[in-house]
C-alpha cells in the first residue's frame, strides 16, 4: 500500500458551494497529506495560529495528480474532516459526513489521474435546525455541533485556540484491488487468574491462498475457516510475562503474525493482561485491577499532540508519551472533547506501559439518538476506531463520553431525561462486542446519587481548584476516582514565556489573559484560582506582588500549583484513602501561555510537571498533618519486587539545626502501602506537627527520607512545614558542582547548609531530571541534565540555580 506524498497536493479556498470564486491568493497553496488546511496555510505564511482565521465558512479543495499503472485500485481514507466529497478523474466516488470514520473506495485508474477532495464549509451545516435538545451547554460556540460528528477542538473559547479542523488529517493510501490483505481482525489476549494466557484471533483473508497459521509467543496453530469466511484460532502460549503498567511491572509485548502461503502478515504486538473494575467494599467506588493487582491510576487528560496539523504519527507522539512515563504517570485519558488518536499512540503506550482511558467522542450535548442516520454513523465510527486498538493492552477503560450526564443533571433535569440509550445501550453494546476485554463506564463523571457526586463512582473533582475549597477538602470529599481534577493556570518556565509570549507581563497585557483558560460565560478564570491559593498558602497578596515584583509573582505562581498537586496526591495515595485514581486536567497546553497543561505548547515540562513526577513515584514516601494525631508517614511500594529500606525523620530548627531524629528499618512487600506515625521513629512523644503548641515552636521543617538499606542512598524525600511556608530570603550557602560522566551525560550536584524552598535549576536548553524541589541540608542532591530534544544543545550546560527563600542566584558553568 502506497501513501500519497503530501508534496504533490495543493489546496484552494473558495466560497461555500463554489469551485470557482475565491481568494486567488489562497489557490494552489502546497499542502501535505495527512494534514490540515490550517497547517498548509500556516506553512505558506497565510495563516497565523496565534490569531486563527475562520475556516468553517469556506469550501476547501485539495487537489493532486498522480501516475500509476492502469487497473483497478483500492483507495483508503483514514480520516476526512468533516463534510467531504472525493472526486477521481471527474467522478464523485465518496462522501463523508463523519470526521471519525474510515472509508474505502475501489476505482479504475488510468496512467494519469487527478484526485480532488472538497471539504465543504461546516458553518451552514451547524446552522441547520435539528431535533430539539433537552439542554444546551455553554462549552462550545454552536449547538449544531451535537448534530455533526466532528471534534470540539477549535470550538471551545477559553479552552483552546479557534483553529478549525479541516482536511485529510489521516493518511490516504492507494493499492491494487487484488493486493493480499487481512480485514475484520479481532484480537483478544487474555490472562486468567491462574496466570494462563490465551490468544483468540479472528480475521478475514483476501487475495491469499492456503490455510493461514497464527503465531505468537513461541506458539503456532492453524486457523479454522468458519461458514461466513472468517478464519479463527486460539493459542495458549506458556510461560509468558504478563503486561503490566510500568509503575507496577513490565509492559511485556509479543508479536502476532499470520502466515498464508508464502506471505506473512503482521498483526502488531499484544500483551496478555486482565482488566477488572473494583467497586470497593460498599460497591460505590471505582478502581482498576490489572492481573489481580490494584493499581492507583495517576496521570492526566490528553489534549492533542499537534492542534494545528492534527498529526498522528509516532514521531509526534513519542516525546510526549515518554515524558508521561518519565513523570511516573500510568494513565492518560482521551476526553470526549478531543480527538481519537491513531494506532501509533496506542502502540507507544503499549510499549511504555501507559494505560489509556478512552472516551468516545461525545461531550456535554444532548445527542439526537432517535435519528437513525445519526445512530448508523455512530456504529460505523465506533467499529472503525476500536479496530485501531485490536490487541493493544494499554486500552484500559472505554467511556461513553464526557459530562453528558453532568450537564443534564446540573440543568435540574430528572435522571430519565439525561441518562439515555447512547451511553446506556448503543455504546456499551459496541464496546462489549469489539473490545470485551476492556471495562466500560457510561460517562465521566457518573455513578453517584448525582453523576458529579465525588464520593461515588467517577468524579470530576474541582473542590481543590475551581471551587476554591481548602486542601483538606480532598479528604473530606471522599473522592473514589477523579477522571479530571486539579485544573490550574500552570505557568511555564521563563524560556517558554520568552519564546511564546515575548515581552508580555502577567496580568498587564490582554495577550497574557487570552492564554489563561476559562469556562465560557464565567466571570473568573483559572489564574484567579491560582491566585486564590497563592494567597491562602503563602499569605501573600497576589495583586500587589504582580504589580510590585512580577518576576517573583511568576515564580510563586509556578511553585504553588505544584505544591497543591503534591499535597493532594499525598492524601489520595495514602493507605486508607478512598481514592483509587486521579487524572490531572490537562497533560499539555494547546497554546503557549499559562494554560492547564503540565507540559507547555512547545513540549517542555512546566514546574507542575516536576511536582507530579515526585507525587507519582512508584517507590514513595509522603506525609500528612493529622493535627493532634501527629504526623502520618505514608510509604508505598508499587513495584513487584520487595524493598528493604530505612525510614528516617529529622526535625530542623531554622531549617538547619536537628532537634529530634528517628529511624526505622522496613521491608516493603510488593504492591503494598502502609502508614506509620512519627512517634514510631522518634520512640517518644514529640510535637512534630506543632498541634499542641506547648511553648514556642521547636522546629520549622520535618524531613522524611527513605534510604536504601544497603548503601544508605536517599531514594525519596518528603517535607512538612509545621509553621507554614517561610519564604523570607536567607543567605544559605548553596554549592553546585557540574560534571560530565564517561558516557557524556551531565550531572549537577547541589548541597546547602539550610533548608531551601522550591529550588529552580535554569540551564536551558538542558532539562533537569527534577526541578522546583525542596533541598534539605546534610545530603548532596544529584540531578541529571538532559539535552532538550527540540533544540540544539550547547556543548556544556550554562545557567543558574535559585530558590524562593534564598538571596541571589548561583551561576552554573
C-alpha angles and dihedrals in degrees: 000000000000127000121226106248109239092217091072096057129091132184135211130191123214143159116289112281094011130101094184114044113068149105105306088201087066096046120106096009110164113250139185127228120239091039145086137264090243090055093048093048092046091053089052091051092247099110131050113209088196090060103021121199120220115268101174092077092063139064112240119205121200114196135184139163122209140172126225141153110282114259145087117313140182119230119201123196115196097192137345119194105239142299100023142166122198117209123190119189090339096312123111106231105166144023127197131193098165125070091199099056130094120221139199130195132176121214142167109248130202128210089269122034142178126209126191128182117193116201104200120219108272096206097079089051092050090055094056112110114240135178112319113270121229090218138011118217124208094220099100138027100247133046086204090075089081089066098049125064100230137116122278089218107115092025101074112086112208091023104065141347117284093252105150120219107234127152146037094315094170127054125285113211136189129201138156110275091237095055111130111249146154122241139175093032120183119184125184117181108185135183116201122215089256090058097254115141127220128186117195118186132178126177147147121245121209128193094356127106135210132046110303122232123214119212133185137148094359095310127110132186137172114249122236123228116232127208093261092054095259119138117219137182139169122212126192106193117189132224095014120161109239120237113250134172108268093248091061105031146318121328091219116188134191131199117246115205138171123205118201115177108311094338126091122201126198118220090186126243130312138188129214113236143134122228119201134171117231111204093184131238092300094046091235102097136080129220139138131245117196113198088343094307118119108235123199099218112217130169139085146280112272118227114176135312091215119012093180099054101014088226116191104182126122093247091059094048103040104076092046094047092046088053089054090051092046090052091059093251114150100179138046122186121212100209126216092248093062136057137283108258125222132259088262090064092055094043091056090047088051090053096045096043097245120151116222124214105199119200113195107239099268123112140170097330132107099240121211099244093160088069105095094204091052091050090048089056091050091053092050092045095051092046091052095046097045090048085065092062101044108144094004108137093195093073100098108160134023115201132191093229146287127300097334092127092040093054094051094044093048089054087063096252120148119251095259089061098052101031107071148151097283095071098020101047118002101047098038091050091053093044092049094051097044102034107018089162092066124078116237127215121187099227145344109266106027144120106075137097080271115024091242097049104129096209095064134050117328120351138192093216117199100148088112096045126021094021092052095228119162117263089256088070089077087072098033093054090060091219112199100185127349112210085183131013149143100038111182137158093255113201117224124228114278094258091061091051093046091053100036102033105020116190094003119132123207115264094358100081129056088219088064092050091047088066095049109096121239139170112254112262095011120131091220137050136210093266086065087054092051092047091052091058093042088059094041097048101032101029092230127131103239095200094054091043093050091052096043103035112010094174092057089044088058093047093049089046090051091052101042100060091050091048091053091050093050093049093046095050090046086060096045098044097049122110108267096030117133090219120102100176146353134194120202119228104260142007101195138013122244094209134024113269142065095322131152094269126105086209116056125233091265091057097255123134117253122215089262089060091062091049090055090047088059093043093050100050112138089220102048145168122187137161137220128194107237094182111223087003089070131228115330115210115203119201121189133185111185093169123101092237127084113248126210109201144156118234115210134186129196126180111202131198117214087003093287117050116084112227100169134006139180143174141193133188114231137186108207115206119221115277092007141136131191138175125219133183120237089241088068087067101036094044094219141044116295123161094239094163094040089234098139094046096206097173128323118341114274097204142012104206137034118202119200120189139182109215129193104253094220103042103023089231115155108245103178137353139204131191137205125190107199093187095046126248118334105193097166110134117257135183097242117162113249116189120193129190121186116198140163123223125220092262090058097256118140122227131188119204117203129191132170138182094216138037111278123199123219100349110207120206109198110185104138131217087027121079120219118226087233132015142172089034131144115255119208125200122252099041129078113230118211118202125187116225112211124191114253103252091213097057139046107261125219120240092257134025113254126182142081145279123226139167133208093241101039130087114241136348131281114226119232115206 
